[in-house]
Amino acid sequence: RARPAPDTVRRARFDRPQASLDFWRLLYVLLKQIHGGRWTESDAIGNQIRFVKSALWYHGYDRPELYQLPPDGSAGSRELLLAFSWLLHSLGLVEQLLAQNRVKTGDETSVCTCEDDLANSQDAPTAAAPDCGLADRVDVRYLQWLHGRLRFQWQSLHAQHQEHCKLLHKIHLFTSGSHVDQILGHFSVTEADIVRQPENSKQLLQLLESETMQLEAFLEWKQLEPVYWQWMETVLENIAEEGNMSESHDTHVEKRRLPKLTSCCPWADNLTGQIDRLSRDLMTLQDQLHKLVTHRRAAWCEKVKAREEDLQNEGFSATARKIQERVELKLLDLKHLCAQKKTQTHGSCRLVLRSKHPASTTGCGQPVSKEPVPAVRATEVIRELQRREASLQRELEQLREECRHRLDGVAEGLDGVICISP
């Protein structure tokens, strides 16, 4: 319903305001589908615009002209066309929509053994983070209540997931040897439902036909995609020409204010004198910096010697042993990470029940053939997740120990106050 007309795209190239609302609706519908949300035509245009700006900022679109567009959607069709093209190129918008709307006839689960890049997320600048409007002081009891509620919901979700896995295992076990495909060997939930209720096959057939039409449209789009990007180059050229015209106008105005130079010799002499003065200043600063570094180094050497004596008296060997153990654990994690980096998996995988005996036969008396495609075994994924859990647990204990030492240091500075742990 939000599909724009070809005339709308042509108007957006020339930044016509008539095409702005159509592009806002298009981006709203597409981004809502990517984020798994529901959309209705009754949503106000202001809410749609705010959602689109937030989603684009979340995905890394940092062109400031888009976020300066008016909230009523009365202008900025060309900026929206650029944002739409950016989504097509950087996020693989069409591929994501096809994967999300794919008809799943098998029992699938998401598997991810990739390491989280926490260092980059922690080092990211937070100055541009939106203001949540919270007060300076937050009640700790409210945070504890939120934590307890989140923990309870997580436990409920975990219990439901375990129950779902048990039911899947029962279906796969009871239908073992009934499937035509010898590699699978058993029915999925969808296939078992069709066997029980054949009338549901009509709805599945309609969904498969719709997916086939989408795939055919995708193949047609891949053939015409170079034409679209060539056309987008003309849009970028128009933006560059308009930008050059505005810059040339500003430069012309500034040139009027610049004084005219009558001769180049006084300018050259003045520049030579400035270079000489800068060279002398740099030599002076270098000498001062060398003296400061020497003084600081001597002071730090004295502090290190004093600290070594204190640590030897306080049990330096025990502290060094703990540090060495932590370093060895980190090295083991890094070695395992480098060794398993090539075998990391991410995405959805189909659940297939395998017998412990590879020479087992199906119900028809035919042997089960080996898998022709690389598969991910559940035991390997469980082993990898257990290793990551142990690594995170060690890191958590280390952070707790550091926080405990910091709290002890703060408590020592409070005279007349008794701190009781909860």
LUMGUDO-330265 format. One record per residue (C-alpha): residue in one letter; z, x, y. Coordinates in Angstrom, 1 decimal, padded with zeros to 4 digits, always signed. Example, Ala and Ser with C-alpha at 12.3 -4.5 7.8 and 13.67 -1.06 7.14 Angstrom:
BEGIN
MARLUM   code        Z        X        Y
MARLUM      a   +007.8   +012.3   -004.5
MARLUM      s   +007.1   +013.7   -001.1
END
This chain:
BEGIN
MARLUM   code        Z        X        Y
MARLUM      r   +000.0   +000.0   +000.0
MARLUM      a   +000.6   +002.9   +002.3
MARLUM      r   -002.8   +004.5   +001.6
MARLUM      p   -004.5   +005.4   +004.9
MARLUM      a   -008.0   +004.5   +005.7
MARLUM      p   -010.6   +007.3   +006.2
MARLUM      d   -010.8   +006.2   +009.9
MARLUM      t   -007.1   +006.9   +010.2
MARLUM      v   -007.5   +010.5   +009.1
MARLUM      r   -010.4   +010.9   +011.5
MARLUM      r   -008.3   +009.6   +014.4
MARLUM      a   -005.4   +011.9   +013.5
MARLUM      r   -007.7   +014.9   +013.9
MARLUM      f   -008.2   +014.0   +017.6
MARLUM      d   -004.4   +013.1   +017.9
MARLUM      r   -005.0   +009.4   +018.5
MARLUM      p   -001.8   +007.4   +018.8
MARLUM      q   -003.3   +004.5   +016.7
MARLUM      a   -002.9   +006.6   +013.5
MARLUM      s   +000.7   +007.7   +014.0
MARLUM      l   +002.4   +004.7   +012.3
MARLUM      d   +000.1   +004.8   +009.3
MARLUM      f   +000.9   +008.5   +008.7
MARLUM      w   +004.7   +008.0   +009.2
MARLUM      r   +004.5   +005.2   +006.5
MARLUM      l   +002.5   +007.4   +004.2
MARLUM      l   +004.9   +010.4   +004.4
MARLUM      y   +007.8   +008.0   +004.0
MARLUM      v   +006.5   +006.5   +000.8
MARLUM      l   +005.5   +009.9   -000.7
MARLUM      l   +008.8   +011.6   +000.1
MARLUM      k   +010.8   +008.7   -001.2
MARLUM      q   +009.0   +008.9   -004.5
MARLUM      i   +009.6   +012.7   -004.7
MARLUM      h   +013.3   +012.2   -004.0
MARLUM      g   +013.6   +009.4   -006.5
MARLUM      g   +014.6   +006.7   -003.9
MARLUM      r   +013.4   +003.2   -003.4
MARLUM      w   +011.4   +002.0   -000.5
MARLUM      t   +010.6   -001.4   +000.9
MARLUM      e   +008.2   -002.5   +003.6
MARLUM      s   +011.1   -004.1   +005.5
MARLUM      d   +012.6   -000.6   +006.4
MARLUM      a   +012.6   -000.1   +010.2
MARLUM      i   +010.2   +002.5   +011.5
MARLUM      g   +013.0   +004.4   +013.1
MARLUM      n   +014.8   +004.8   +009.7
MARLUM      q   +011.5   +005.9   +008.1
MARLUM      i   +010.9   +008.5   +010.8
MARLUM      r   +014.5   +009.9   +010.5
MARLUM      f   +014.1   +010.1   +006.7
MARLUM      v   +010.7   +011.9   +007.0
MARLUM      k   +012.1   +014.5   +009.5
MARLUM      s   +015.1   +015.1   +007.3
MARLUM      a   +013.1   +015.5   +004.1
MARLUM      l   +010.6   +017.8   +005.7
MARLUM      w   +013.4   +020.0   +007.1
MARLUM      y   +015.0   +020.0   +003.7
MARLUM      h   +011.7   +021.3   +002.2
MARLUM      g   +011.4   +024.1   +004.8
MARLUM      y   +008.9   +022.7   +007.3
MARLUM      d   +009.9   +024.4   +010.5
MARLUM      r   +007.2   +023.4   +013.0
MARLUM      p   +009.2   +022.3   +016.1
MARLUM      e   +006.4   +020.1   +017.4
MARLUM      l   +007.0   +017.6   +014.6
MARLUM      y   +010.7   +017.2   +015.3
MARLUM      q   +010.0   +016.6   +018.9
MARLUM      l   +007.9   +013.5   +018.3
MARLUM      p   +009.2   +010.2   +019.7
MARLUM      p   +011.4   +008.1   +017.3
MARLUM      d   +009.2   +005.0   +017.8
MARLUM      g   +006.1   +006.6   +016.1
MARLUM      s   +003.9   +006.1   +019.2
MARLUM      a   +002.4   +009.6   +019.1
MARLUM      g   +001.9   +012.8   +017.1
MARLUM      s   -000.7   +011.8   +014.5
MARLUM      r   -002.2   +015.3   +014.3
MARLUM      e   +001.2   +016.8   +013.7
MARLUM      l   +001.7   +014.4   +010.9
MARLUM      l   -001.6   +015.3   +009.5
MARLUM      l   -000.6   +018.9   +009.5
MARLUM      a   +002.7   +018.1   +007.8
MARLUM      f   +000.9   +016.1   +005.1
MARLUM      s   -001.5   +019.0   +004.5
MARLUM      w   +001.5   +021.3   +004.3
MARLUM      l   +003.1   +019.1   +001.6
MARLUM      l   -000.2   +019.2   -000.4
MARLUM      h   -000.4   +023.0   -000.3
MARLUM      s   +003.1   +024.3   -000.5
MARLUM      l   +004.9   +021.7   -002.6
MARLUM      g   +002.0   +020.6   -004.9
MARLUM      l   +002.5   +017.0   -003.8
MARLUM      v   -000.1   +015.5   -006.0
MARLUM      e   +001.1   +017.4   -009.1
MARLUM      q   +004.7   +016.4   -008.5
MARLUM      l   +003.8   +012.7   -008.2
MARLUM      l   +001.7   +012.8   -011.4
MARLUM      a   +004.6   +014.5   -013.3
MARLUM      q   +007.1   +012.0   -011.9
MARLUM      n   +005.0   +008.9   -012.7
MARLUM      r   +004.0   +010.2   -016.2
MARLUM      v   +004.4   +007.7   -019.0
MARLUM      k   +007.0   +009.3   -021.4
MARLUM      t   +006.4   +008.2   -024.9
MARLUM      g   +008.7   +010.8   -026.4
MARLUM      d   +012.4   +011.6   -026.0
MARLUM      e   +012.6   +014.3   -023.4
MARLUM      t   +015.4   +016.2   -021.8
MARLUM      s   +015.6   +018.7   -018.9
MARLUM      v   +016.2   +022.3   -019.8
MARLUM      c   +017.0   +025.0   -017.2
MARLUM      t   +018.1   +028.5   -018.1
MARLUM      c   +017.2   +030.0   -014.7
MARLUM      e   +019.9   +031.9   -012.8
MARLUM      d   +020.9   +030.2   -009.5
MARLUM      d   +020.1   +032.3   -006.5
MARLUM      l   +023.5   +031.9   -004.8
MARLUM      a   +023.2   +035.1   -002.8
MARLUM      n   +020.2   +033.8   -000.7
MARLUM      s   +021.8   +030.4   -000.2
MARLUM      q   +025.1   +032.0   +001.0
MARLUM      d   +023.3   +034.4   +003.3
MARLUM      a   +021.2   +031.7   +004.8
MARLUM      p   +021.9   +030.9   +008.5
MARLUM      t   +024.0   +027.9   +009.1
MARLUM      a   +023.6   +027.6   +012.8
MARLUM      a   +021.0   +025.0   +012.5
MARLUM      a   +023.0   +022.8   +010.2
MARLUM      p   +023.4   +019.2   +011.3
MARLUM      d   +026.7   +018.2   +012.8
MARLUM      c   +028.5   +015.8   +010.5
MARLUM      g   +030.8   +014.5   +013.2
MARLUM      l   +034.0   +015.4   +011.3
MARLUM      a   +037.2   +015.9   +013.2
MARLUM      d   +038.8   +019.3   +013.4
MARLUM      r   +041.5   +018.3   +011.0
MARLUM      v   +040.8   +016.6   +007.7
MARLUM      d   +043.5   +015.1   +005.5
MARLUM      v   +043.9   +017.1   +002.4
MARLUM      r   +044.9   +014.0   +000.4
MARLUM      y   +041.6   +012.4   +001.2
MARLUM      l   +039.8   +015.6   -000.1
MARLUM      q   +041.9   +015.5   -003.2
MARLUM      w   +041.0   +011.8   -003.7
MARLUM      l   +037.3   +012.6   -003.4
MARLUM      h   +037.6   +015.5   -005.8
MARLUM      g   +039.4   +013.3   -008.4
MARLUM      r   +036.8   +010.6   -008.0
MARLUM      l   +033.9   +013.0   -008.4
MARLUM      r   +035.6   +014.5   -011.5
MARLUM      f   +036.1   +011.1   -013.0
MARLUM      q   +032.4   +010.1   -012.4
MARLUM      w   +031.3   +013.4   -013.9
MARLUM      q   +033.4   +012.8   -017.0
MARLUM      s   +032.0   +009.3   -017.3
MARLUM      l   +028.5   +010.6   -017.0
MARLUM      h   +029.2   +013.3   -019.6
MARLUM      a   +030.6   +010.7   -022.0
MARLUM      q   +027.5   +008.5   -021.6
MARLUM      h   +025.2   +011.5   -022.1
MARLUM      q   +027.1   +012.4   -025.4
MARLUM      e   +026.7   +008.8   -026.6
MARLUM      h   +023.0   +008.9   -025.7
MARLUM      c   +022.6   +012.0   -027.7
MARLUM      k   +024.3   +010.5   -030.7
MARLUM      l   +022.0   +007.5   -030.6
MARLUM      l   +018.9   +009.6   -030.3
MARLUM      h   +020.1   +011.7   -033.3
MARLUM      k   +020.5   +008.5   -035.4
MARLUM      i   +017.0   +007.3   -034.5
MARLUM      h   +015.4   +010.6   -035.2
MARLUM      l   +017.3   +010.9   -038.5
MARLUM      f   +016.6   +007.4   -039.8
MARLUM      t   +012.9   +007.6   -038.9
MARLUM      s   +012.4   +011.1   -040.3
MARLUM      g   +009.1   +011.4   -042.3
MARLUM      s   +007.6   +008.2   -040.8
MARLUM      h   +005.5   +009.7   -038.1
MARLUM      v   +001.8   +010.4   -038.5
MARLUM      d   +002.1   +013.7   -036.7
MARLUM      q   +003.7   +016.2   -039.1
MARLUM      i   +004.9   +018.4   -036.3
MARLUM      l   +007.1   +015.7   -034.9
MARLUM      g   +008.1   +014.0   -038.2
MARLUM      h   +010.1   +011.1   -036.6
MARLUM      f   +009.8   +008.3   -034.1
MARLUM      s   +010.9   +008.4   -030.5
MARLUM      v   +012.9   +005.5   -028.8
MARLUM      t   +009.7   +004.1   -027.4
MARLUM      e   +007.8   +004.3   -030.7
MARLUM      a   +010.7   +002.7   -032.6
MARLUM      d   +010.9   -000.1   -030.0
MARLUM      i   +007.1   -000.8   -030.4
MARLUM      v   +007.6   -000.9   -034.2
MARLUM      r   +010.4   -003.4   -033.9
MARLUM      q   +008.7   -005.5   -031.1
MARLUM      p   +004.9   -005.1   -031.2
MARLUM      e   +004.4   -007.3   -028.1
MARLUM      n   +005.8   -004.5   -026.0
MARLUM      s   +002.8   -002.4   -026.8
MARLUM      k   +000.7   -004.4   -024.2
MARLUM      q   +003.0   -003.2   -021.4
MARLUM      l   +002.8   +000.4   -022.7
MARLUM      l   -001.0   +000.1   -022.9
MARLUM      q   -001.2   -001.0   -019.2
MARLUM      l   +001.0   +001.9   -018.1
MARLUM      l   -001.2   +004.3   -020.0
MARLUM      e   -004.4   +002.9   -018.5
MARLUM      s   -002.8   +003.2   -015.0
MARLUM      e   -001.9   +006.8   -015.8
MARLUM      t   -005.4   +007.5   -017.0
MARLUM      m   -006.8   +006.1   -013.7
MARLUM      q   -004.5   +008.4   -011.8
MARLUM      l   -005.6   +011.4   -013.8
MARLUM      e   -009.2   +010.6   -013.2
MARLUM      a   -008.5   +010.3   -009.4
MARLUM      f   -006.7   +013.7   -009.6
MARLUM      l   -009.8   +015.3   -011.2
MARLUM      e   -012.0   +013.9   -008.5
MARLUM      w   -009.6   +015.1   -005.9
MARLUM      k   -009.6   +018.7   -007.3
MARLUM      q   -013.4   +018.7   -007.1
MARLUM      l   -013.3   +017.6   -003.4
MARLUM      e   -010.3   +019.6   -002.4
MARLUM      p   -012.2   +022.5   -001.0
MARLUM      v   -014.1   +020.1   +001.4
MARLUM      y   -010.7   +018.8   +002.6
MARLUM      w   -009.4   +022.3   +003.4
MARLUM      q   -012.6   +023.2   +005.2
MARLUM      w   -012.2   +020.1   +007.3
MARLUM      m   -008.6   +021.1   +008.0
MARLUM      e   -009.8   +024.4   +009.3
MARLUM      t   -011.7   +022.6   +012.0
MARLUM      v   -008.4   +020.7   +012.9
MARLUM      l   -006.6   +024.0   +013.2
MARLUM      e   -009.4   +025.4   +015.4
MARLUM      n   -009.1   +022.4   +017.7
MARLUM      i   -005.3   +023.1   +018.0
MARLUM      a   -006.0   +026.8   +018.7
MARLUM      e   -008.6   +026.0   +021.3
MARLUM      e   -006.2   +023.7   +023.1
MARLUM      g   -003.5   +026.3   +022.9
MARLUM      n   -005.8   +029.0   +024.3
MARLUM      m   -006.8   +026.7   +027.2
MARLUM      s   -003.2   +026.1   +028.1
MARLUM      e   -002.3   +029.8   +027.8
MARLUM      s   -005.3   +030.9   +029.9
MARLUM      h   -004.2   +028.4   +032.6
MARLUM      d   -000.7   +029.8   +032.6
MARLUM      t   -002.0   +033.3   +032.7
MARLUM      h   -004.2   +032.5   +035.6
MARLUM      v   -001.2   +031.1   +037.5
MARLUM      e   +000.8   +034.2   +036.7
MARLUM      k   -001.9   +036.6   +037.8
MARLUM      r   -001.8   +035.1   +041.2
MARLUM      r   +001.8   +036.1   +041.6
MARLUM      l   +001.3   +039.7   +040.4
MARLUM      p   +000.9   +042.4   +043.1
MARLUM      k   -002.3   +044.4   +043.1
MARLUM      l   -002.1   +048.2   +042.5
MARLUM      t   -004.1   +050.3   +044.9
MARLUM      s   -004.0   +053.6   +043.0
MARLUM      c   -003.2   +054.8   +039.5
MARLUM      c   -001.7   +058.2   +040.4
MARLUM      p   +001.6   +056.9   +041.9
MARLUM      w   +001.9   +054.6   +038.9
MARLUM      a   +001.4   +057.6   +036.5
MARLUM      d   +003.9   +059.7   +038.4
MARLUM      n   +006.5   +057.0   +038.4
MARLUM      l   +006.0   +056.4   +034.6
MARLUM      t   +006.4   +060.2   +033.9
MARLUM      g   +009.7   +060.2   +035.9
MARLUM      q   +011.0   +057.3   +034.0
MARLUM      i   +010.2   +058.9   +030.7
MARLUM      d   +012.0   +062.1   +031.7
MARLUM      r   +015.1   +060.1   +032.7
MARLUM      l   +015.1   +058.2   +029.4
MARLUM      s   +014.8   +061.4   +027.4
MARLUM      r   +017.8   +062.9   +029.2
MARLUM      d   +019.8   +059.7   +028.6
MARLUM      l   +018.9   +059.7   +025.0
MARLUM      m   +020.0   +063.3   +024.5
MARLUM      t   +023.3   +062.6   +026.2
MARLUM      l   +023.8   +059.5   +024.0
MARLUM      q   +023.0   +061.5   +020.9
MARLUM      d   +025.6   +064.1   +021.7
MARLUM      q   +028.2   +061.4   +022.4
MARLUM      l   +027.4   +059.6   +019.2
MARLUM      h   +027.7   +062.9   +017.2
MARLUM      k   +031.1   +063.5   +018.6
MARLUM      l   +032.2   +059.9   +017.9
MARLUM      v   +031.0   +060.1   +014.3
MARLUM      t   +032.8   +063.4   +013.7
MARLUM      h   +036.0   +062.0   +015.1
MARLUM      r   +035.8   +058.7   +013.1
MARLUM      r   +035.0   +060.6   +009.9
MARLUM      a   +038.1   +062.8   +010.3
MARLUM      a   +040.2   +059.7   +011.0
MARLUM      w   +038.9   +057.9   +007.9
MARLUM      c   +039.4   +060.9   +005.7
MARLUM      e   +043.1   +061.0   +006.8
MARLUM      k   +043.4   +057.2   +006.1
MARLUM      v   +041.8   +057.6   +002.7
MARLUM      k   +044.2   +060.4   +001.7
MARLUM      a   +047.2   +058.4   +002.8
MARLUM      r   +045.9   +055.3   +001.0
MARLUM      e   +045.4   +057.3   -002.2
MARLUM      e   +048.9   +058.6   -002.1
MARLUM      d   +050.2   +055.0   -001.7
MARLUM      l   +048.0   +053.7   -004.5
MARLUM      q   +049.2   +056.5   -006.8
MARLUM      n   +052.8   +055.4   -006.1
MARLUM      e   +051.9   +051.7   -006.6
MARLUM      g   +050.0   +052.2   -009.9
MARLUM      f   +046.6   +053.4   -008.9
MARLUM      s   +045.5   +053.8   -012.6
MARLUM      a   +046.1   +050.2   -013.4
MARLUM      t   +044.1   +049.0   -010.3
MARLUM      a   +041.2   +051.4   -011.1
MARLUM      r   +041.2   +050.1   -014.7
MARLUM      k   +040.9   +046.5   -013.6
MARLUM      i   +038.1   +047.4   -011.2
MARLUM      q   +036.3   +049.3   -014.0
MARLUM      e   +036.5   +046.3   -016.3
MARLUM      r   +035.1   +044.0   -013.7
MARLUM      v   +032.2   +046.4   -013.1
MARLUM      e   +031.5   +046.7   -016.8
MARLUM      l   +031.4   +042.9   -017.1
MARLUM      k   +029.0   +042.6   -014.1
MARLUM      l   +026.8   +045.3   -015.7
MARLUM      l   +026.7   +043.4   -019.0
MARLUM      d   +025.7   +040.3   -017.2
MARLUM      l   +023.0   +042.1   -015.3
MARLUM      k   +021.6   +043.7   -018.4
MARLUM      h   +021.5   +040.4   -020.2
MARLUM      l   +019.9   +038.8   -017.2
MARLUM      c   +017.2   +041.4   -017.1
MARLUM      a   +016.6   +041.1   -020.9
MARLUM      q   +016.4   +037.3   -020.8
MARLUM      k   +014.5   +037.0   -017.6
MARLUM      k   +011.2   +036.6   -019.4
MARLUM      t   +012.4   +033.9   -021.6
MARLUM      q   +013.8   +031.6   -018.9
MARLUM      t   +012.7   +028.0   -019.2
MARLUM      h   +012.7   +025.3   -016.7
MARLUM      g   +011.4   +021.7   -016.9
MARLUM      s   +011.4   +018.9   -019.4
MARLUM      c   +011.1   +019.4   -023.2
MARLUM      r   +010.6   +016.9   -025.9
MARLUM      l   +013.4   +016.5   -028.4
MARLUM      v   +012.3   +017.1   -032.0
MARLUM      l   +014.7   +017.1   -034.9
MARLUM      r   +014.3   +020.0   -037.2
MARLUM      s   +015.8   +020.4   -040.7
MARLUM      k   +017.7   +023.5   -041.6
MARLUM      h   +015.3   +024.1   -044.5
MARLUM      p   +011.8   +024.8   -043.3
MARLUM      a   +010.3   +024.0   -046.7
MARLUM      s   +011.4   +020.4   -046.6
MARLUM      t   +008.9   +017.6   -047.2
MARLUM      t   +008.2   +014.4   -045.4
MARLUM      g   +008.4   +010.9   -046.8
MARLUM      c   +004.8   +011.1   -047.9
MARLUM      g   +005.4   +014.3   -049.9
MARLUM      q   +003.6   +016.5   -047.5
MARLUM      p   +005.2   +019.7   -046.3
MARLUM      v   +006.2   +020.0   -042.6
MARLUM      s   +004.0   +022.6   -040.9
MARLUM      k   +005.4   +025.1   -038.6
MARLUM      e   +005.2   +024.6   -034.9
MARLUM      p   +001.9   +025.8   -033.4
MARLUM      v   +003.4   +025.9   -029.9
MARLUM      p   +006.4   +027.9   -028.6
MARLUM      a   +009.5   +025.8   -028.7
MARLUM      v   +013.0   +026.1   -027.3
MARLUM      r   +015.8   +025.7   -029.8
MARLUM      a   +018.9   +023.9   -028.8
MARLUM      t   +021.1   +026.7   -030.3
MARLUM      e   +019.5   +029.3   -028.0
MARLUM      v   +020.0   +027.1   -024.9
MARLUM      i   +023.6   +026.4   -025.9
MARLUM      r   +024.2   +030.1   -026.3
MARLUM      e   +022.7   +030.9   -022.9
MARLUM      l   +024.7   +028.2   -021.2
MARLUM      q   +027.9   +029.4   -022.9
MARLUM      r   +027.2   +032.9   -021.6
MARLUM      r   +026.7   +031.6   -018.1
MARLUM      e   +029.8   +029.5   -018.3
MARLUM      a   +031.9   +032.6   -019.3
MARLUM      s   +030.4   +034.6   -016.4
MARLUM      l   +031.1   +031.9   -013.9
MARLUM      q   +034.7   +031.5   -015.3
MARLUM      r   +035.3   +035.2   -014.8
MARLUM      e   +034.0   +035.0   -011.3
MARLUM      l   +036.2   +032.0   -010.6
MARLUM      e   +039.3   +033.8   -011.9
MARLUM      q   +038.5   +036.7   -009.6
MARLUM      l   +038.1   +034.5   -006.6
MARLUM      r   +041.4   +032.7   -007.4
MARLUM      e   +043.1   +036.1   -007.7
MARLUM      e   +041.8   +037.1   -004.3
MARLUM      c   +042.8   +033.8   -002.7
MARLUM      r   +046.3   +034.2   -004.2
MARLUM      h   +046.7   +037.7   -002.7
MARLUM      r   +045.5   +036.4   +000.7
MARLUM      l   +047.9   +033.5   +000.6
MARLUM      d   +050.8   +035.9   -000.4
MARLUM      g   +049.9   +038.0   +002.6
MARLUM      v   +049.9   +035.0   +004.9
MARLUM      a   +053.2   +033.7   +003.5
MARLUM      e   +054.9   +037.1   +004.0
MARLUM      g   +054.2   +036.8   +007.8
MARLUM      l   +055.9   +033.4   +008.0
MARLUM      d   +059.6   +033.9   +008.6
MARLUM      g   +062.0   +031.2   +007.5
MARLUM      v   +059.3   +029.3   +005.6
MARLUM      i   +059.4   +028.6   +001.9
MARLUM      c   +056.0   +028.0   +000.2
MARLUM      i   +056.1   +026.0   -003.0
MARLUM      s   +052.9   +025.8   -005.1
MARLUM      p   +051.8   +022.2   -006.0
END
